[in-house]
């Protein structure tokens, strides 16, 4: 909104300073500051309001030290995060940009699924919340929307350069740019780092679109649920998500800048640089939320926040065609999800074989395993954040390691 307004003022009235709004970096930094201030400023009164309404987390006794002391801590704080993302993005980003549209839709969509889950838990006093199959249906729906838009929208293209050609006496180098519709993505650690899903279909582009949509569904569902599992102790999901979003923001800016994309030999994706504004707004919102969510937490994000954070990260990676980097960037999410899968499968297997279920971990997800070892929550969170920072650095290094 402000982008359009100040562009008009700059063009018509030559208003001093209005030209700054043409720069993605200026609008991104402004979005970061606004998002952080929104959470910090309105966080305190919202926490008091939630406490007054007795909208607290239902705490089950899992035998963890200090767990029952959290009883009554307000939940559904993810609403704060979503507002702090959406307000600066709608104010400062180009809302006609296809990638910004996708991110706004994804934020609202996943936030709504999480909000419904929290609502059932808190107001209907049903500790199981929204049934898992309904969550998955919602995530599949978002995956279909995102995959279809990425496949068929005329605004979603990759710009390739072609070097031509010469005559009999000498070669004349001419660089031509062409916008193409493609199912290409980035694959790390390979010299030719572009992978086309059509390779899986023998070059059949129609089937390749179907494969791509299925991949989008898988990524949205997997990352959203894995993030939800990671949200188990104070500040954990908030802290480990920040480095991930930083990397995504950097990659979006580089992919949307023709000079940097050419220098780094990565796909140039026109208009994707606008996603930097969204990424910085999200970083500001997460840092602001960490003000209240760090140990001991004054508020929990609930599924409203955790499902949304995972969905946002998944869709963002799809938009900049870096979804195959997610297992590295989101390594913490992967380990958390695998610990739950392994624990359940092993328990079911041993119950069938020995008549009693056995466990590999003291408790799953794996952060609870460390809690059972009497490691303080704050130390577990900080160590996971350090690992997330390391994985973020490795993800960026993959741009040059091939």
N, C-alpha and C positions, 0 to 999 in steps of 0.2 A: 504493500500500500504506500508506504513512505517512499519506496524506490520510484514508483510511478509519479507520485506527487512532486518529488524534488527533481526528477528528470524533466517534468513539465516546467517547473519554475526556472530551472537552469536554461532550458531552450527558449522559453518565452521572455522571461524577465532578467535572465543572466544574474540570478540571485547569488551573491558571494557565498561560497561554501557548499552550495547545493551539488556541485560537481563531485564531491566526495562520495555521494551515494551511488555513483557509478562503479566504485571500486568494491569488489567482493570482500577484500580483506578488511576494509573499513566497516562494512555492514556486518561482517562476521564477528569482529571484536565488539561492536556495539551490541549484537545479539547475545554474546557471551556475558557481558556486563549486566544487561537487562535481565537475562534469565537468572543469573546468580542473585541479583538484588530482589527479584520477585520472590524467590524461595525464602531468602533470609528475612525479608521484611514481613511477608504474610505468614511465614511458618509458625511463629509463636502464637498469634491469635487463633490460627486454625487448630493447633495442638490443644489449646485451652478449650476451644469449642468442641472438639472431638472428645476430650476428657469429660466435659460437661454432659455430652450426649451419651457417655459411656460406650463409645465405639472403640472397644479395646480388642486386642488379639486374644483368641481362645487358646490358652496355653495348656498343652497336655504334658503330664509328668513323664518325661523320657529318661529320668535319672541323670540329667545333666546339671552340673554345678551352676548355681545362680539362675537356673531357668525359670523357676516359679516366681522369682523376684520381678520378672518381666510382665507378670499378669497385670492386665489393665492398661498396658502401654497402647496408645492409640494406633490404629492401623489405617489402611486406605490412603496413606500418605503419597501414594503414586499419583494421586490427582494433582498434588503440588508440582511434581516433576512434569506431568503432561502439560499443565497450564504454562509452566515456565519455558517449555519448549515451543508450544504453539503460538503464544502471544508474540515473542520477538520474531519468530519466523514469518508469521502473517504480516507483521509490521515492516520488516526489513528485507525479506527475500522477494524474489520475483515470483509471485504466486501463479503466473502463467507458465512457469517452467515445468515441464512434464515430470521431472524428477522430484521437484518440490511438491507437486501435487501427489505423487505416489507416496512420499514420506509423510505428508499430512494425513492422507487416507489411512496409511498403515498405523500411524500413532493413535488416531481416533479408534480405529477398528480393534487393535489389540488391547487398547486401554478399556474399551467397552466390554470385551470378553473378560478381562481381569476384574473390572468393576462389578460385573454381574456375579462373578465367583465370590468376591468379597462381600457383596450385598447379601447373598444367600447365607454365608457363614455368620455374618455379624447380626443381621436383622431377622433372619429366619432361624438362627441358632442351629444351623446344620453344619457341623464341623467338616463335612466332606465337600461342601460348596457345590459349584457347578459340576455336573457329571463330566468325566473325562472325555466321553465321546462327543459331547457338545462343544467342548473346547477345541478338540481336534477338527470337528466340522468347520468351526469358525476359522481356524488356522488354514485349513485346506482352501476355504473360500478366498482368503487373502492371497494365498499362493497362486490360485487360478487367476485372480485379478492382476497381480503383479506380472506373472509370467505371460499372460495374454497381452498386456500393454507393452511389455518389453519386446514381444514378438511382432506385434502388428501396428503399433503407433508409428506414424510417419515422423514423429519428432525424436524417436529413439533410433539413433544411427551411430555408426563408427566411421570416422573419416580416415581414409587411407590415401597414401601418396604413391603415385606411380612415376617411375623414372623412364622417360622415353628420349629418344631413339636417335637416329642419325641418318647420314647419307653415305655415299660411296667414299668420299674423301676424308671425312672426319665425323666424330660423334658429337652431337649437340645434346647436352643434358637438359631436359625440361621436366620440372616436377609439377605434376597435376594432382589435384585433390579430388577425391570422389567420396560422397556419402553413400554408405551401403547398409542394407539391412542384413544382419548376420546373427548367428547363434554362437559367436566366438566368446571366449572367456580367457582369463589369464591363469596359466598353470605355473606354479613356482618351480625354481631350480632347473628349468630347461632353457637351453639357448634360444630355441624357437618357442617363446613362452606363450604363444597364443594357441588355444585348443578350441576346436569347433565341434559342437555336439553333433553336427551332421556326419562326422567321421564314424560315430557309433551306428549310424543308419545307412552306411554305404553311400552317402552323398544325397540321400532323399531328403530334401529340405522340408517337405510337409511333415514327415515323421520326426524330423529334427525339432520342429516347433513343439510337437507333442512331448518329446523327451525333455525339452527345455522347461515346459510348464510343469511337468512332473518333478523335475529337479528343483524348481522354485517352491513347489508344495513341500518337498522333503526338507529343504533348507529352512523355510519359515517355521515349519512345525518343530523340527529338531532344535533349532537355536532358541526359539521361544520357550519350549519346555525345559531345555537345559538351563536357561537363565533362571527359570522359575525354581528349579531344584537348587541352584546356587544360593538363592536368597534364604539363608538359614540362620545366620548370625549377624550381629550388629555391624553394619557398614560393609559387609562382604561384597554383595553384588554391586553396590554403588561404587566401591573402590576399584574392583577389577574391571568394571565396564569402562571407566574413564580412559585408560590407555588404549583400549580397543577402538573407542570412538575417535580418539586423537589420530590413530593410524588411518582410519577410514576417511577422516577429514583431510589429512595430508594427501592420501591417494586420490581423493576426489579432485582436489585442487590441481595436482600434477596431471591427472588424466584430462582435465578440462582446459589445460594451458598448452597450446600447440608447440611452444618452444621447449618446455620441460618434457612433454610427452615424447617429442622427437629425440631429445638428448638422452633420455632414459630408455628409449626404445620400448615404450609401452603404448597401448592403444590410446589414440586421441578420441575422446568422447565429447563432442560439442555440447555445451551448456551444462555439463556435469559439475563444473567448478562451482556452480551456485549451491551445491550441496555443502560447501564449506560453511555457509551461513547456518544451515541446519545443524551441522556437526558441532559448531562452536556454541550454539544455543543449548544443545544437549549437554555438552561438557559443563557449561555454566550451571545448568539445572542440577546435574549430578553433584557437582562440587558444593552448590548451595544446600542440597539435600543432605550431604555428608555432614554439614554443620550440625544437624539435628539427629542424624542417623548413626553417627560414630558412637563407639562404646562409651558409656551406656546409652543406648538409643532412647530418644525422647518420642520417636515415632517410627513405625514400620511402614514400608512402602506397600505391602500387601501384594496380591496378584495384580492389582491395578497397575502397579509399577513394574513388577518383574516380568510379566508376560509381554508388556509393551516394550520394555528395554530389549528383550530378546528378539521380538518381531522387528523392531526398528533396525537393529544391527543386521539382521538377515536381509531385509529389503534394501538397506543401504548398500551392502556388499553386492547384491544382485544388480543394482542400478549402475555401479561403477565396474561391473564385470570382474569382481575379485572374490567371488563366492568360494572358489577353491582354496583361498587363503584362510578361510574361516577356521579350519581345524588347528591352524597354528595360532592365529590371533585369539581365538576363543578356547585355547587349550585348557583353561580352568573349567569352562563349561563342559568340555568333552570329558574330562576326568570325573567331574561331579556326576554326570549322567551315566558314564560307564560304571562307576562304583555302585550305583543303584541297580543297574541292569545285572551286573555280575552277582551282587548280593542276592537279588531275588531269584535268579536262575540257579545259583548254587544251593540256596536254601530249598527250593522246590526239588532239585535233583537229589540232594541228600535225604530229604524227607521220604521220597519214593524208595530210595535204595536202602536206607538204614532205619526208617520208621520215625526218625526225628530230624528236624531241620537244623543244619549247621550253618555257621556264618564265616565269611572270610574277614570282613571288617567288624570292628566292635559295634559300629552303627553306620548306616548309610543315610544320606550322602556323606562323602568322605570327610567333610569338615566336622561332622559329628564324631567320626572316628577319632580325630585328634582331640576333640573335647573330652571324650571318654578317657583319654590318656592324661587328663588334667592339665592340658596346655591352655593358658588363658585365652579367652575369645579375642582380645585385642592383638595378641601375638599371632594367632592363626590368621586373622584378617590381614595384618601387615605383611606376613610372609606370602600370602596369596597375591597381594597387590604387587609385591616385588617380583614374583614369578610372572604376573601379567605384564609388568613393565618389560621384563626380559623377552617375553614372547612377542610383544609389540615391536621391540627393536629388531628381533629376528625377522618379523614380517616385513619391515621396511628394508632390511638388508637383502631380502630376496629379489629386490629390484635389480641388484647388481650381481648377485651370486647365481650364475647360470652355467 
